[in-house]
């Protein structure tokens, strides 16, 4: 019986998840302002792929295995070499689920963040992080910062 609330909360979270966008000046909140940094909790991550044509996404896979719209396997797709490899993040900010797709240097920074967590023996799931954007001119590079640990109260 304990599995049902988890499944329901997962469905609820998926239904209301919003996408964040990385811009040179910060993170673009859906229906909101551009913010320079954001405190989040990492819920999950997975490989992803997006096929862009004329700077617009034409096909996407949030698991790197099966496309969302066309429901075909990525491994046998002839357009796969033109896909951009990405990392798909599920985050929580102020009890609201968000999604974020990372490519290139932002994905590299995330992998370095994961490596630091694992070296310190910290869990990846539900890990706190501060996201900030480094302005690279025409694009923004996401950085992952571990918040300072708070000592236990006396």
Residue pairs with C-beta under 8 A, 6 or more apart in sequence:
13 97
14 97
16 96
16 97
17 90
17 97
17 98
17 99
18 29
18 30
18 96
18 97
18 98
18 99
19 30
19 98
19 99
19 100
19 101
20 27
20 28
20 29
20 30
20 38
20 91
20 98
20 99
20 100
21 27
21 28
22 28
22 100
22 102
22 106
22 133
22 139
22 140
22 141
22 142
23 34
23 133
23 140
24 133
24 135
24 136
24 137
24 138
24 139
24 140
25 34
25 36
25 133
25 135
25 140
26 34
26 35
26 36
26 37
26 133
26 140
27 34
27 35
27 36
27 37
27 38
27 131
27 133
27 142
28 34
29 35
36 132
36 133
37 130
37 131
37 132
37 133
38 93
38 130
38 131
38 132
39 93
39 128
39 129
39 130
39 131
39 147
40 91
40 92
40 93
40 98
40 128
40 129
40 130
40 131
41 91
41 92
41 93
41 126
41 127
41 128
41 129
42 89
42 90
42 91
42 124
42 125
42 126
42 127
42 128
42 129
43 90
43 91
43 92
43 97
43 125
43 126
44 89
44 90
44 125
45 87
45 88
45 89
45 90
45 110
45 114
45 124
46 62
46 63
46 64
46 87
46 88
47 63
47 64
47 85
47 86
47 87
47 88
48 60
48 61
48 62
48 63
48 64
48 85
48 86
48 87
48 88
48 101
49 60
49 61
49 64
49 74
49 80
49 83
49 84
49 85
49 86
50 57
50 59
50 60
50 61
50 83
50 84
50 86
50 101
51 57
51 58
51 59
51 60
51 79
51 82
51 83
51 84
52 58
52 84
59 67
59 68
59 69
59 70
59 77
59 79
59 83
60 67
60 68
60 69
61 67
61 68
61 74
62 68
62 88
63 88
64 74
64 85
65 73
65 74
65 75
66 72
66 73
66 74
67 73
67 74
67 77
74 80
74 83
77 83
84 103
85 103
85 107
86 101
86 102
86 103
86 107
87 101
87 102
87 103
87 107
87 110
87 111
88 99
88 100
88 101
88 102
89 99
89 100
89 101
89 102
89 110
90 97
90 98
90 99
91 97
91 98
91 99
91 100
92 98
100 142
102 110
102 142
105 136
105 141
106 141
106 142
109 141
109 142
109 143
109 144
110 142
110 144
112 144
113 129
113 144
113 146
114 124
116 146
117 123
117 124
117 127
117 146
118 124
127 146
128 146
128 147
129 144
129 145
129 146
129 147
130 144
130 145
130 146
130 147
131 142
131 143
131 144
131 145
132 142
132 143
132 145
133 140
133 141
133 142
133 143
134 140
134 141
134 142
134 143
